[in-house]
Amino acid sequence: MDSEIEKMTYEQAVFELEMTVKALENGSVSLDESVKLYQRGVRLSNRCAELLADAENKVSILTQTQGNNLAEKPFSPGREVPESEVPFE
Amino acid sequence: MNAVVSVEELNRYVNQLISNDSELRIVRVRGEISNYKRYPSGHAYFQLKDTRAQVSCVMFKGQFSQVAFQPADGQNVILQARAGIYEQDGRFQLVVYTIQQDGIGDLFRRFELLKNKLKEMGLFDEERKRPLPLLPKRIGVITSPKGAVISDIIHVLSRRFPGFDLVLFPSAVQGASAANELINGIKYFNSAKIADVIIIARGGGSIEDLWCFNDERLALSIADSEIPIISAVGHETDFTICDFVADYRAPTPSAAAEIVMPDKSLLAQDVIRLTNAFRVAHDRTIRDKYSRLNQLMHHRSLSAPKAFIDMQSQRIDYISQKLESSFNRLISSRSDKYSILIEKLRALDPDSILSRGYAYLTNPQREIIDTTTKAISEPIWNVHMKDGTITVRINEHSPDYSNEE
């Protein structure tokens, strides 16, 4: 169950959290169920928080390597790109 | 000008008069090039003429980087220039900024033809537009690696969602090879599946500059893409075929970055609000169960457990009130950074139920007692609380007990 939540997109996690709130508000859940819903809801909420957590920006550029494949390299727009790194110009 | 003036003064005065005229500061003129001469200095001099008139033109060396073709006598062109007087000989002249070949009428006709054709094929239909992801994991951008467009996009993304992930497919955005390179970019992102949304972007330009975005094959590969595509080509007033086929049209590259990525702090507020609602709903569920149990206890005249329940109910009321007001404070203080909010979220713990004053009942086999029927059939209850478990022996069930439900 955990790994399933860990793979969720933000949309999925928020949607499920909304559904969990609705299920709880519905009132007809057993104590067992409500504890389970609570635990799942907390994990969903944590998943959302994780997706919004602080992280470094990642910016990369696709460049042509030998054998006509494309490889990713870090890119910063201020830097003038050497001609050899621009595959299609 | 009543005083006698020198020729130089006269020419300068007239030149200033012309230079200060806002209509003449940037003027677009259509005509044919004749007597074209480029000097060793790099400057070019020529006449622009039509059937009835001609005007002298000069184009300075530095402007040639803006010209996409080799000017020559006999060419029909449109040039952008400012008007002025060459003060040394009093000659009226145009100082040219850019020259374009005059095929614009033809381009517009071809644009309309292709637009109508693709429209009839249904490529512009709203039904076939793919929705954009709310929070893309990775944004694919197809544009030039040089220039302001990519840095504008990165700047906006950094502001809206620190920690974004972008991969750039470098492509020419004007000229003969541009359409092919743009198509390669779309195909690459689709086959490698390394982005969940694509932005095709270019800064403003003339209709000739933007012409590669009116390519029929480009339109078809946009339509074929499984990844949703945002088109951000030129300024707000420029429309290309690419804009019509794409799933979303952004007026500028910066606007595309605004559209593709939500504001992180607003999302954090949403999660807080939802988590709050979730906890309130959960507390209410638990409280309802207690109050039902409380009723039962009251009827049964079990005074000791009743006192315990009363105390717990009061604590629950107190805690949920406190919880609500602290969350409301959290939400209303807009200055809170989302990271602070997220820390609070992380503090939520499923095991904290008991520590917040709740308890639950089991029989000695540790099966949960959550209904009155179960309760009345069990002579021994284990009451689980935050610091341990106590065992209650039920000596007497009232004979007139009936399940209230």
Interface residues (C-beta under 8 A of the other chain):
Chain A: T9 Y10 E11 V14 L17 E18 T20 V21 L24 E25 G27 V29 S30 L31 D32 S34 V35 L37 Y38 Q39 G41 V42 S45 N46 C48 A49 L51 L52 A53 D54 A55 E56 N57 K58 V59 S60 I61 L62 T63 L70 E72 F75 P77 G78 E80 V81 V86 P87 F88 E89
Chain B: P133 L134 L135 K137 P145 K146 I150 S151 I154 L157 S158 P162 G163 F164 D165 L166 V167 L168 F169 P170 S171 A172 S177 E181 N184 Y188 A192 K264 L267 A268 D270 V271 L274 T275 A277 F278 A281 H282 R284 T285 I286 D288 K289 Y338 S339 I342 L345 R346 L348 D349 P350 I353 Y360 I368 D370
